[in-house]
Amino acid sequence: MTNCKAFAWLLLPLLALANLFHLPWTVWLTLEQLQTGWGYSTNMEMGVLYPWLTELLLLPVILLALILLIFAAVKKQRGGILGVDLAFLLLLLAQYGVTNLFIHT
């Protein structure tokens, strides 16, 4: 097993947990947008600091995933586990985008 694949296996549960930790905020803000209609900002008031704190605390996981993908690209490694890590990373970034979109809309 190469170093990149070992690192990818170690990063997989971190990315899965990061998605799970951020999921409640994404669901909450999505349901709130669906209830109030599009174009209104959130009713969380100062509570928006909690999703932002979660995003800040999960930032090292994103940085580790980006480092992994850079190393894998340099070493020209491909594999299923790297694809799964990339999918989890893209899902987490999509959650960041949706959450911040609904906070600022």
C-alpha positions in Angstrom: 0.0 0.0 0.0 1.4 3.4 -1.0 1.7 6.3 1.4 -1.1 8.2 -0.5 -3.5 5.4 -0.2 -2.7 4.9 3.5 -3.2 8.6 4.1 -6.5 8.4 2.1 -7.7 5.5 4.3 -6.9 7.6 7.4 -8.6 10.7 6.0 -11.8 8.8 5.0 -13.4 8.7 8.5 -12.4 12.3 9.1 -14.1 13.5 6.0 -17.2 11.4 6.8 -17.4 12.8 10.3 -16.9 16.3 9.0 -19.8 15.9 6.7 -21.9 14.5 9.6 -21.0 17.4 11.9 -21.9 20.0 9.3 -25.1 18.2 8.1 -27.4 19.6 10.9 -26.7 23.2 9.9 -27.3 22.4 6.2 -30.6 20.7 6.9 -31.7 23.4 9.4 -31.0 26.3 7.0 -32.4 24.4 4.0 -35.7 23.7 5.8 -35.9 27.3 7.0 -35.5 28.5 3.4 -38.2 26.1 2.2 -40.6 27.3 5.0 -40.0 31.1 4.6 -39.6 31.1 0.8 -36.5 32.1 -1.2 -34.9 35.5 -0.7 -35.2 35.9 3.1 -32.3 35.7 5.4 -32.1 33.3 8.2 -33.9 33.8 11.6 -30.9 32.4 13.5 -29.7 36.0 14.3 -26.4 35.5 16.2 -26.8 31.8 16.0 -25.1 31.9 12.6 -21.9 31.9 14.5 -22.4 28.2 15.3 -22.3 27.0 11.7 -19.3 29.3 11.0 -17.6 27.9 14.1 -18.2 24.4 12.8 -16.8 25.4 9.5 -13.7 26.9 11.1 -13.1 23.8 13.2 -13.5 21.5 10.2 -11.1 23.6 8.1 -8.0 21.4 9.0 -9.8 18.3 7.5 -10.4 20.2 4.3 -6.7 21.2 4.2 -5.6 17.7 4.8 -7.8 16.4 2.0 -6.4 19.1 -0.4 -2.9 18.1 0.6 -3.7 14.4 -0.1 -5.2 15.2 -3.5 -2.1 17.3 -4.5 0.3 14.5 -3.4 -1.8 11.9 -5.3 -1.8 14.1 -8.4 2.0 14.6 -8.2 2.6 10.8 -7.7 0.0 10.1 -10.5 -1.9 7.7 -8.2 -5.5 6.7 -8.9 -7.7 4.5 -7.0 -11.2 4.0 -5.5 -10.3 5.4 -2.1 -9.0 8.6 -3.5 -12.3 9.0 -5.4 -14.3 8.4 -2.3 -12.2 11.0 -0.4 -12.7 13.5 -3.3 -16.4 12.9 -3.3 -16.6 13.5 0.5 -14.5 16.6 0.1 -16.8 17.9 -2.7 -19.9 17.1 -0.6 -18.4 19.0 2.4 -17.6 22.0 0.2 -21.1 21.9 -1.2 -22.5 22.0 2.3 -20.3 25.0 3.1 -21.6 26.7 0.0 -25.3 26.0 0.6 -25.1 27.0 4.3 -23.4 30.3 3.6 -25.7 31.0 0.7 -28.8 30.6 2.9 -27.2 32.6 5.7 -26.5 35.6 3.3 -29.6 35.3 1.2 
